[in-house]
């Protein structure tokens, strides 16, 4: 049977768990940003082709994360797509 202080080992395990949590969070954030940027690029082309409903459909899932200019584009697309 092993006897001794496991404090250092527990600290390593704890740091690893924290690193793993932060890494997974960063991966999710990167994936969201990648999907959002792809939607922005596609929506830009649709917007220029006056396909506002389609542009709005692409941008809507990212509403909370869009830069201000893209939020404005989404609002315009929604207004024009419904009109």
Biopython code that builds the backbone (N, CA, C, O; Angstrom):
import numpy as np
from Bio.PDB.StructureBuilder import StructureBuilder

atoms = [
    (1, "UNK", "N", (0.847, -1.177, 0.000)),
    (1, "UNK", "CA", (0.000, 0.000, 0.000)),
    (1, "UNK", "C", (0.896, 1.245, 0.000)),
    (1, "UNK", "O", (1.902, 1.298, 0.708)),
    (2, "UNK", "N", (0.525, 2.221, -0.785)),
    (2, "UNK", "CA", (1.308, 3.444, -0.878)),
    (2, "UNK", "C", (0.826, 4.411, 0.198)),
    (2, "UNK", "O", (-0.375, 4.610, 0.380)),
    (3, "UNK", "N", (1.754, 4.992, 0.887)),
    (3, "UNK", "CA", (1.419, 5.972, 1.915)),
    (3, "UNK", "C", (2.146, 7.260, 1.581)),
    (3, "UNK", "O", (3.265, 7.231, 1.071)),
    (4, "UNK", "N", (1.520, 8.380, 1.865)),
    (4, "UNK", "CA", (2.188, 9.645, 1.616)),
    (4, "UNK", "C", (1.202, 10.746, 1.289)),
    (4, "UNK", "O", (-0.015, 10.568, 1.337)),
    (5, "UNK", "N", (1.764, 11.869, 0.961)),
    (5, "UNK", "CA", (0.959, 13.052, 0.649)),
    (5, "UNK", "C", (0.599, 13.059, -0.835)),
    (5, "UNK", "O", (1.483, 13.100, -1.690)),
    (6, "UNK", "N", (-0.663, 13.021, -1.131)),
    (6, "UNK", "CA", (-1.168, 13.033, -2.509)),
    (6, "UNK", "C", (-1.549, 14.439, -2.950)),
    (6, "UNK", "O", (-2.137, 14.613, -4.017)),
    (7, "UNK", "N", (-1.228, 15.422, -2.162)),
    (7, "UNK", "CA", (-1.606, 16.795, -2.464)),
    (7, "UNK", "C", (-1.079, 17.293, -3.800)),
    (7, "UNK", "O", (-1.802, 17.952, -4.548)),
    (8, "UNK", "N", (0.161, 16.988, -4.101)),
    (8, "UNK", "CA", (0.749, 17.442, -5.360)),
    (8, "UNK", "C", (0.072, 16.755, -6.551)),
    (8, "UNK", "O", (-0.205, 17.388, -7.570)),
    (9, "UNK", "N", (-0.190, 15.457, -6.408)),
    (9, "UNK", "CA", (-0.884, 14.728, -7.464)),
    (9, "UNK", "C", (-2.293, 15.279, -7.667)),
    (9, "UNK", "O", (-2.743, 15.464, -8.797)),
    (10, "UNK", "N", (-2.982, 15.539, -6.556)),
    (10, "UNK", "CA", (-4.336, 16.108, -6.646)),
    (10, "UNK", "C", (-4.319, 17.470, -7.326)),
    (10, "UNK", "O", (-5.235, 17.799, -8.081)),
    (11, "UNK", "N", (-3.290, 18.260, -7.064)),
    (11, "UNK", "CA", (-3.173, 19.572, -7.699)),
    (11, "UNK", "C", (-2.960, 19.419, -9.208)),
    (11, "UNK", "O", (-3.510, 20.191, -9.994)),
    (12, "UNK", "N", (-2.169, 18.433, -9.612)),
    (12, "UNK", "CA", (-1.944, 18.191, -11.041)),
    (12, "UNK", "C", (-3.241, 17.764, -11.711)),
    (12, "UNK", "O", (-3.572, 18.250, -12.793)),
    (13, "UNK", "N", (-3.969, 16.869, -11.083)),
    (13, "UNK", "CA", (-5.244, 16.405, -11.623)),
    (13, "UNK", "C", (-6.222, 17.572, -11.737)),
    (13, "UNK", "O", (-6.941, 17.695, -12.728)),
    (14, "UNK", "N", (-6.243, 18.412, -10.732)),
    (14, "UNK", "CA", (-7.138, 19.576, -10.741)),
    (14, "UNK", "C", (-6.769, 20.553, -11.863)),
    (14, "UNK", "O", (-7.648, 21.060, -12.559)),
    (15, "UNK", "N", (-5.470, 20.815, -12.035)),
    (15, "UNK", "CA", (-5.027, 21.712, -13.111)),
    (15, "UNK", "C", (-5.357, 21.127, -14.480)),
    (15, "UNK", "O", (-5.745, 21.849, -15.398)),
    (16, "UNK", "N", (-5.200, 19.821, -14.604)),
    (16, "UNK", "CA", (-5.530, 19.164, -15.865)),
    (16, "UNK", "C", (-7.018, 19.290, -16.174)),
    (16, "UNK", "O", (-7.394, 19.571, -17.312)),
    (17, "UNK", "N", (-7.859, 19.087, -15.176)),
    (17, "UNK", "CA", (-9.305, 19.210, -15.370)),
    (17, "UNK", "C", (-9.660, 20.638, -15.776)),
    (17, "UNK", "O", (-10.500, 20.837, -16.653)),
    (18, "UNK", "N", (-9.036, 21.627, -15.154)),
    (18, "UNK", "CA", (-9.288, 23.029, -15.491)),
    (18, "UNK", "C", (-8.829, 23.325, -16.914)),
    (18, "UNK", "O", (-9.532, 23.996, -17.670)),
    (19, "UNK", "N", (-7.643, 22.822, -17.281)),
    (19, "UNK", "CA", (-7.137, 23.012, -18.637)),
    (19, "UNK", "C", (-8.081, 22.388, -19.653)),
    (19, "UNK", "O", (-8.377, 22.980, -20.691)),
    (20, "UNK", "N", (-8.553, 21.178, -19.337)),
    (20, "UNK", "CA", (-9.458, 20.484, -20.250)),
    (20, "UNK", "C", (-10.754, 21.277, -20.434)),
    (20, "UNK", "O", (-11.249, 21.400, -21.554)),
    (21, "UNK", "N", (-11.298, 21.809, -19.354)),
    (21, "UNK", "CA", (-12.513, 22.623, -19.420)),
    (21, "UNK", "C", (-12.284, 23.861, -20.279)),
    (21, "UNK", "O", (-13.097, 24.169, -21.150)),
    (22, "UNK", "N", (-11.187, 24.571, -20.041)),
    (22, "UNK", "CA", (-10.875, 25.786, -20.798)),
    (22, "UNK", "C", (-10.640, 25.465, -22.275)),
    (22, "UNK", "O", (-11.062, 26.221, -23.151)),
    (23, "UNK", "N", (-9.976, 24.361, -22.546)),
    (23, "UNK", "CA", (-9.700, 23.964, -23.918)),
    (23, "UNK", "C", (-11.000, 23.653, -24.660)),
    (23, "UNK", "O", (-11.173, 24.082, -25.800)),
    (24, "UNK", "N", (-11.904, 22.923, -24.036)),
    (24, "UNK", "CA", (-13.185, 22.604, -24.665)),
    (24, "UNK", "C", (-13.993, 23.871, -24.920)),
    (24, "UNK", "O", (-14.627, 24.008, -25.966)),
    (25, "UNK", "N", (-13.969, 24.788, -23.970)),
    (25, "UNK", "CA", (-14.684, 26.055, -24.134)),
    (25, "UNK", "C", (-14.107, 26.859, -25.306)),
    (25, "UNK", "O", (-14.853, 27.441, -26.093)),
    (26, "UNK", "N", (-12.793, 26.886, -25.412)),
    (26, "UNK", "CA", (-12.145, 27.608, -26.515)),
    (26, "UNK", "C", (-12.477, 26.954, -27.857)),
    (26, "UNK", "O", (-12.697, 27.651, -28.848)),
    (27, "UNK", "N", (-12.514, 25.633, -27.895)),
    (27, "UNK", "CA", (-12.866, 24.946, -29.135)),
    (27, "UNK", "C", (-14.290, 25.267, -29.561)),
    (27, "UNK", "O", (-14.548, 25.480, -30.746)),
    (28, "UNK", "N", (-15.214, 25.304, -28.613)),
    (28, "UNK", "CA", (-16.603, 25.644, -28.930)),
    (28, "UNK", "C", (-16.707, 27.075, -29.431)),
    (28, "UNK", "O", (-17.453, 27.360, -30.367)),
    (29, "UNK", "N", (-15.959, 27.973, -28.807)),
    (29, "UNK", "CA", (-15.963, 29.378, -29.221)),
    (29, "UNK", "C", (-15.397, 29.518, -30.634)),
    (29, "UNK", "O", (-15.929, 30.277, -31.444)),
    (30, "UNK", "N", (-14.325, 28.793, -30.928)),
    (30, "UNK", "CA", (-13.728, 28.836, -32.265)),
    (30, "UNK", "C", (-14.673, 28.268, -33.309)),
    (30, "UNK", "O", (-14.771, 28.806, -34.412)),
    (31, "UNK", "N", (-15.364, 27.194, -32.979)),
    (31, "UNK", "CA", (-16.319, 26.601, -33.908)),
    (31, "UNK", "C", (-17.475, 27.555, -34.178)),
    (31, "UNK", "O", (-17.910, 27.701, -35.321)),
    (32, "UNK", "N", (-17.969, 28.199, -33.136)),
    (32, "UNK", "CA", (-19.045, 29.183, -33.306)),
    (32, "UNK", "C", (-18.586, 30.322, -34.211)),
    (32, "UNK", "O", (-19.313, 30.734, -35.114)),
    (33, "UNK", "N", (-17.393, 30.822, -33.971)),
    (33, "UNK", "CA", (-16.867, 31.927, -34.772)),
    (33, "UNK", "C", (-16.676, 31.507, -36.234)),
    (33, "UNK", "O", (-16.964, 32.283, -37.146)),
    (34, "UNK", "N", (-16.198, 30.295, -36.452)),
    (34, "UNK", "CA", (-16.003, 29.805, -37.807)),
    (34, "UNK", "C", (-17.338, 29.687, -38.544)),
    (34, "UNK", "O", (-17.454, 30.110, -39.694)),
    (35, "UNK", "N", (-18.340, 29.114, -37.885)),
    (35, "UNK", "CA", (-19.662, 28.982, -38.505)),
    (35, "UNK", "C", (-20.296, 30.346, -38.747)),
    (35, "UNK", "O", (-20.935, 30.563, -39.777)),
    (36, "UNK", "N", (-20.118, 31.269, -37.797)),
    (36, "UNK", "CA", (-20.675, 32.604, -37.944)),
    (36, "UNK", "C", (-20.020, 33.333, -39.118)),
    (36, "UNK", "O", (-20.713, 33.979, -39.904)),
    (37, "UNK", "N", (-18.711, 33.239, -39.247)),
    (37, "UNK", "CA", (-18.021, 33.911, -40.352)),
    (37, "UNK", "C", (-18.443, 33.347, -41.699)),
    (37, "UNK", "O", (-18.580, 34.087, -42.674)),
    (38, "UNK", "N", (-18.649, 32.043, -41.751)),
    (38, "UNK", "CA", (-19.129, 31.437, -42.995)),
    (38, "UNK", "C", (-20.542, 31.945, -43.318)),
    (38, "UNK", "O", (-20.843, 32.246, -44.473)),
    (39, "UNK", "N", (-21.401, 32.040, -42.305)),
    (39, "UNK", "CA", (-22.761, 32.550, -42.515)),
    (39, "UNK", "C", (-22.727, 34.012, -42.955)),
    (39, "UNK", "O", (-23.510, 34.412, -43.817)),
    (40, "UNK", "N", (-21.838, 34.810, -42.381)),
    (40, "UNK", "CA", (-21.719, 36.221, -42.763)),
    (40, "UNK", "C", (-21.318, 36.336, -44.232)),
    (40, "UNK", "O", (-21.892, 37.131, -44.976)),
    (41, "UNK", "N", (-20.337, 35.545, -44.641)),
    (41, "UNK", "CA", (-19.898, 35.585, -46.045)),
    (41, "UNK", "C", (-21.024, 35.182, -46.996)),
    (41, "UNK", "O", (-21.238, 35.829, -48.021)),
    (42, "UNK", "N", (-21.732, 34.125, -46.658)),
    (42, "UNK", "CA", (-22.830, 33.674, -47.511)),
    (42, "UNK", "C", (-23.971, 34.684, -47.514)),
    (42, "UNK", "O", (-24.560, 34.955, -48.561)),
    (43, "UNK", "N", (-24.285, 35.243, -46.344)),
    (43, "UNK", "CA", (-25.374, 36.210, -46.246)),
    (43, "UNK", "C", (-25.059, 37.481, -47.037)),
    (43, "UNK", "O", (-25.956, 38.099, -47.609)),
    (44, "UNK", "N", (-23.794, 37.862, -47.065)),
    (44, "UNK", "CA", (-23.394, 39.047, -47.828)),
    (44, "UNK", "C", (-23.754, 38.868, -49.297)),
    (44, "UNK", "O", (-24.316, 39.772, -49.915)),
    (45, "UNK", "N", (-23.432, 37.707, -49.855)),
    (45, "UNK", "CA", (-23.759, 37.440, -51.257)),
    (45, "UNK", "C", (-25.279, 37.412, -51.476)),
    (45, "UNK", "O", (-25.778, 37.969, -52.452)),
    (46, "UNK", "N", (-25.993, 36.773, -50.581)),
    (46, "UNK", "CA", (-27.452, 36.721, -50.703)),
    (46, "UNK", "C", (-28.059, 38.118, -50.608)),
    (46, "UNK", "O", (-28.987, 38.451, -51.345)),
    (47, "UNK", "N", (-27.531, 38.924, -49.701)),
    (47, "UNK", "CA", (-28.023, 40.294, -49.516)),
    (47, "UNK", "C", (-27.821, 41.093, -50.802)),
    (47, "UNK", "O", (-28.717, 41.817, -51.237)),
    (48, "UNK", "N", (-26.651, 40.959, -51.404)),
    (48, "UNK", "CA", (-26.365, 41.689, -52.638)),
    (48, "UNK", "C", (-27.245, 41.210, -53.791)),
    (48, "UNK", "O", (-27.513, 41.964, -54.727)),
    (49, "UNK", "N", (-27.693, 39.959, -53.723)),
    (49, "UNK", "CA", (-28.604, 39.405, -54.740)),
    (49, "UNK", "C", (-30.078, 39.664, -54.391)),
    (49, "UNK", "O", (-30.979, 39.125, -55.035)),
    (50, "UNK", "N", (-30.307, 40.484, -53.377)),
    (50, "UNK", "CA", (-31.665, 40.833, -52.908)),
    (50, "UNK", "C", (-32.445, 39.608, -52.415)),
    (50, "UNK", "O", (-33.672, 39.573, -52.508)),
    (51, "UNK", "N", (-31.746, 38.628, -51.904)),
    (51, "UNK", "CA", (-32.371, 37.434, -51.344)),
    (51, "UNK", "C", (-32.349, 37.576, -49.821)),
    (51, "UNK", "O", (-31.656, 36.852, -49.107)),
    (52, "UNK", "N", (-33.144, 38.549, -49.360)),
    (52, "UNK", "CA", (-33.092, 38.986, -47.972)),
    (52, "UNK", "C", (-33.553, 37.923, -46.979)),
    (52, "UNK", "O", (-32.946, 37.773, -45.919)),
    (53, "UNK", "N", (-34.593, 37.195, -47.295)),
    (53, "UNK", "CA", (-35.094, 36.169, -46.378)),
    (53, "UNK", "C", (-34.039, 35.103, -46.127)),
    (53, "UNK", "O", (-33.866, 34.642, -44.999)),
    (54, "UNK", "N", (-33.341, 34.716, -47.177)),
    (54, "UNK", "CA", (-32.293, 33.703, -47.040)),
    (54, "UNK", "C", (-31.111, 34.239, -46.227)),
    (54, "UNK", "O", (-30.536, 33.525, -45.406)),
    (55, "UNK", "N", (-30.762, 35.497, -46.466)),
    (55, "UNK", "CA", (-29.674, 36.119, -45.707)),
    (55, "UNK", "C", (-30.034, 36.181, -44.226)),
    (55, "UNK", "O", (-29.208, 35.876, -43.366)),
    (56, "UNK", "N", (-31.258, 36.574, -43.937)),
    (56, "UNK", "CA", (-31.706, 36.654, -42.545)),
    (56, "UNK", "C", (-31.695, 35.279, -41.891)),
    (56, "UNK", "O", (-31.308, 35.146, -40.730)),
    (57, "UNK", "N", (-32.113, 34.266, -42.622)),
    (57, "UNK", "CA", (-32.151, 32.898, -42.093)),
    (57, "UNK", "C", (-30.751, 32.434, -41.685)),
    (57, "UNK", "O", (-30.588, 31.747, -40.676)),
    (58, "UNK", "N", (-29.753, 32.811, -42.468)),
    (58, "UNK", "CA", (-28.383, 32.417, -42.144)),
    (58, "UNK", "C", (-27.823, 33.160, -40.929)),
    (58, "UNK", "O", (-27.105, 32.578, -40.116)),
    (59, "UNK", "N", (-28.156, 34.440, -40.811)),
    (59, "UNK", "CA", (-27.575, 35.255, -39.742)),
    (59, "UNK", "C", (-28.312, 35.123, -38.405)),
    (59, "UNK", "O", (-27.714, 35.291, -37.343)),
    (60, "UNK", "N", (-29.586, 34.827, -38.464)),
    (60, "UNK", "CA", (-30.417, 34.799, -37.254)),
    (60, "UNK", "C", (-29.841, 33.948, -36.119)),
    (60, "UNK", "O", (-29.875, 34.402, -34.975)),
    (61, "UNK", "N", (-29.316, 32.747, -36.360)),
    (61, "UNK", "CA", (-28.793, 31.944, -35.243)),
    (61, "UNK", "C", (-27.619, 32.591, -34.498)),
    (61, "UNK", "O", (-27.308, 32.203, -33.372)),
    (62, "UNK", "N", (-26.973, 33.570, -35.124)),
    (62, "UNK", "CA", (-25.797, 34.200, -34.532)),
    (62, "UNK", "C", (-26.079, 35.625, -34.044)),
    (62, "UNK", "O", (-25.153, 36.374, -33.734)),
    (63, "UNK", "N", (-27.350, 35.991, -33.980)),
    (63, "UNK", "CA", (-27.762, 37.361, -33.659)),
    (63, "UNK", "C", (-26.997, 37.942, -32.476)),
    (63, "UNK", "O", (-26.516, 39.072, -32.547)),
    (64, "UNK", "N", (-26.881, 37.190, -31.403)),
    (64, "UNK", "CA", (-26.239, 37.692, -30.176)),
    (64, "UNK", "C", (-24.737, 37.908, -30.335)),
    (64, "UNK", "O", (-24.134, 38.662, -29.571)),
    (65, "UNK", "N", (-24.137, 37.260, -31.313)),
    (65, "UNK", "CA", (-22.682, 37.298, -31.461)),
    (65, "UNK", "C", (-22.210, 38.132, -32.655)),
    (65, "UNK", "O", (-21.009, 38.331, -32.836)),
    (66, "UNK", "N", (-23.145, 38.615, -33.463)),
    (66, "UNK", "CA", (-22.761, 39.345, -34.677)),
    (66, "UNK", "C", (-22.146, 40.700, -34.349)),
    (66, "UNK", "O", (-22.558, 41.355, -33.392)),
    (67, "UNK", "N", (-21.160, 41.120, -35.139)),
    (67, "UNK", "CA", (-20.654, 42.490, -35.010)),
    (67, "UNK", "C", (-21.773, 43.481, -35.364)),
    (67, "UNK", "O", (-22.722, 43.113, -36.057)),
    (68, "UNK", "N", (-21.673, 44.719, -34.902)),
    (68, "UNK", "CA", (-22.731, 45.709, -35.139)),
    (68, "UNK", "C", (-23.143, 45.857, -36.603)),
    (68, "UNK", "O", (-24.335, 45.965, -36.890)),
    (69, "UNK", "N", (-22.203, 45.865, -37.521)),
    (69, "UNK", "CA", (-22.548, 46.028, -38.942)),
    (69, "UNK", "C", (-23.390, 44.848, -39.434)),
    (69, "UNK", "O", (-24.301, 45.022, -40.242)),
    (70, "UNK", "N", (-23.080, 43.660, -38.944)),
    (70, "UNK", "CA", (-23.836, 42.485, -39.365)),
    (70, "UNK", "C", (-25.203, 42.426, -38.688)),
    (70, "UNK", "O", (-26.160, 41.908, -39.264)),
    (71, "UNK", "N", (-25.296, 42.949, -37.480)),
    (71, "UNK", "CA", (-26.605, 43.049, -36.816)),
    (71, "UNK", "C", (-27.513, 43.988, -37.607)),
    (71, "UNK", "O", (-28.708, 43.735, -37.756)),
    (72, "UNK", "N", (-26.931, 45.069, -38.108)),
    (72, "UNK", "CA", (-27.694, 46.004, -38.928)),
    (72, "UNK", "C", (-28.127, 45.334, -40.231)),
    (72, "UNK", "O", (-29.270, 45.492, -40.661)),
    (73, "UNK", "N", (-27.226, 44.592, -40.852)),
    (73, "UNK", "CA", (-27.558, 43.869, -42.088)),
    (73, "UNK", "C", (-28.694, 42.875, -41.821)),
    (73, "UNK", "O", (-29.599, 42.731, -42.642)),
    (74, "UNK", "N", (-28.645, 42.201, -40.691)),
    (74, "UNK", "CA", (-29.707, 41.255, -40.341)),
    (74, "UNK", "C", (-31.037, 41.979, -40.177)),
    (74, "UNK", "O", (-32.062, 41.515, -40.677)),
    (75, "UNK", "N", (-31.029, 43.101, -39.488)),
    (75, "UNK", "CA", (-32.271, 43.861, -39.300)),
    (75, "UNK", "C", (-32.846, 44.307, -40.642)),
    (75, "UNK", "O", (-34.054, 44.218, -40.859)),
    (76, "UNK", "N", (-32.002, 44.778, -41.525)),
    (76, "UNK", "CA", (-32.462, 45.205, -42.854)),
    (76, "UNK", "C", (-33.000, 44.012, -43.628)),
    (76, "UNK", "O", (-34.054, 44.099, -44.257)),
    (77, "UNK", "N", (-32.277, 42.898, -43.581)),
    (77, "UNK", "CA", (-32.712, 41.690, -44.308)),
    (77, "UNK", "C", (-34.059, 41.196, -43.787)),
    (77, "UNK", "O", (-34.918, 40.782, -44.566)),
    (78, "UNK", "N", (-34.239, 41.241, -42.469)),
    (78, "UNK", "CA", (-35.512, 40.810, -41.901)),
    (78, "UNK", "C", (-36.646, 41.740, -42.343)),
    (78, "UNK", "O", (-37.738, 41.288, -42.687)),
    (79, "UNK", "N", (-36.367, 43.033, -42.328)),
    (79, "UNK", "CA", (-37.388, 44.012, -42.739)),
    (79, "UNK", "C", (-37.726, 43.848, -44.211)),
    (79, "UNK", "O", (-38.903, 43.814, -44.570)),
    (80, "UNK", "N", (-36.730, 43.745, -45.060)),
    (80, "UNK", "CA", (-36.964, 43.629, -46.495)),
    (80, "UNK", "C", (-37.504, 42.249, -46.883)),
    (80, "UNK", "O", (-38.279, 42.128, -47.831)),
    (81, "UNK", "N", (-37.104, 41.234, -46.166)),
    (81, "UNK", "CA", (-37.564, 39.895, -46.468)),
    (81, "UNK", "C", (-39.036, 39.690, -46.152)),
    (81, "UNK", "O", (-39.700, 38.846, -46.753)),
    (82, "UNK", "N", (-39.534, 40.468, -45.205)),
    (82, "UNK", "CA", (-40.937, 40.354, -44.814)),
    (82, "UNK", "C", (-41.824, 41.327, -45.578)),
    (82, "UNK", "O", (-43.050, 41.253, -45.498)),
    (83, "UNK", "N", (-41.205, 42.233, -46.313)),
    (83, "UNK", "CA", (-41.979, 43.287, -46.959)),
    (83, "UNK", "C", (-42.342, 43.039, -48.371)),
    (83, "UNK", "O", (-42.994, 43.875, -48.997)),
]
sb = StructureBuilder()
sb.init_structure("model")
sb.init_model(0)
sb.init_chain("A")
sb.init_seg("    ")
for serial, (resi, resn, name, xyz) in enumerate(atoms, 1):
    if name == "N":
        sb.init_residue(resn, " ", resi, " ")
    sb.init_atom(name, np.array(xyz, "f"), 0.0, 1.0, " ", f" {name:<3s}", serial, name[0])
structure = sb.get_structure()
